[in-house]
Amino acid sequence: MAPRRCPCGTGLTYAECCGRLHDGTAAAATAEQLMRSRYSAFVVGDPAYLLATWHPDTRPAALDLDPDVRWTGLEVLGTAGGTMLATEGTVEFRASHVSGGRRGAQHEDSRFLRVGGRWLYRDGVALP
């Protein structure tokens, strides 16, 4: 059986891509890489990773993922900042899903900050 591809859409295997971030053997080098790894965490059902990569000023006390939502694809539509040397950045994305037999999408402009050398999700603005 071939290794499964990473849900974030890079074309790499999960182990080569977001799996390394989820298991703590690597950290996101850019805001986009963190956003992709967070999407993959929703796909694989890893709320602990989502909480660990959420800025403490906006992080919820707990996170329950909806088991009825199946994430089906990610499109990165644009980035600003968020490079390896930056301290903040934004990533615009569209994440497709199926829930209750209906297709939908989350379109968001997410903000990220680098704190103590690590990228963290700050918040996001929903877009139409």
N, C-alpha and C positions, 0 to 999 in steps of 0.2 A: 504494500500500500504506500502510495506517495505521501510525503509530508503535506499537511494541509497548508494552504496559502493563508497569509495573514488577512484578517477581515478588513484591515485599514486600506487595502488596495494598492500597496507598493509593489506587489508581485513577488515579494520575498515570502519565505515560509514564516509561519507564526513564531517558530523558535528563533529564527534569524532576526526577526523584526520586533514586534510588540511583546512577544513572550519574554524577551530579555529584560524589558522594562518592568513587566508585571511581576517577574520573579526576583527583581532587585539586583540582577547581575549587571545592569546598565541603567543609565539615566538619560532622559531626553536631552539632546544637544540643542534643539531648537523648539520654539513654541509650536510649530507645525507638527514636529515629531511627538510632542506631548499631546496635542489635540488628537492625532491619529491613534495614539496608545490609549487615550481615554475612550474614544469610540470603540476600539477593540475590547476594552474592559466592559463596556455595555454589552457587546456581542457575546462575550464568553461568561458574563455574569460575575464580575469581580468588583463588588462595591468597595472592598477594602482599598484597592488601588485607587479608585475614584476619590475616596475620602483623603487618602495619603497625598494625592496630587492637587488638592483643592486648597486655595489660599486660606489661612486661618481666619481672616476677617470676614469671609463669606461662606465658609464651610458649614454645612448643616451638621447637627449632632449625630444624625444617623441617616442612612440612605437605603431605602428598600426599592429594589429593581422590580418592575412589573414583569412577571413571568409570561404574560400574554403578548408582550411586544417582542417581535422578532426583527432585528436590525438586518437590512438586506443590502446596504451599499453606502459608500461614502464618496462624496465629491468635494475636493478642496477647491474653492472658487477664487480665493485670493489670500494673500498674506501681506502684512505690513510690519516691519521690524521683526523681532523674534529670532534673529540670527544668533549664531554661537557667541557673539560678542555683545549683543544687545541686552538691555535690562527689562524691556517690555515689548510686547508685540500683540498683534491681532490676527486671527485666522477666520475667514469667512468660509462656511461649509454648508453642505446640504447632506443630511443623513436620512436615508430612506428606511421605511419600516412597514411592517404589516402588523395590524392589531385587530382582533375580532373579525378577521377576514377582509379588512379594508386597508388599502395602501395609503400611506401618508409620508410626510417628510418633515424634518426639523431643519429649518434654515436659520442660521445663527451667525452673528459676528461675535466671536469669543475673545476675551482679553486675558492675556497671560503676563505674569511678572516673574522675574528671576529673583529668588530670595535665597541668600546663602549659597549661591552657585547652582540652585535647582529651579527649573521652570515649574510654576504652579498656575493652575486655572484660577482666575480672579472672578470673572462673571461673564455673562453673555447677553446680547441684545437679540431678541427674536426678530427675524426679518420676514416679510411677506413671501 
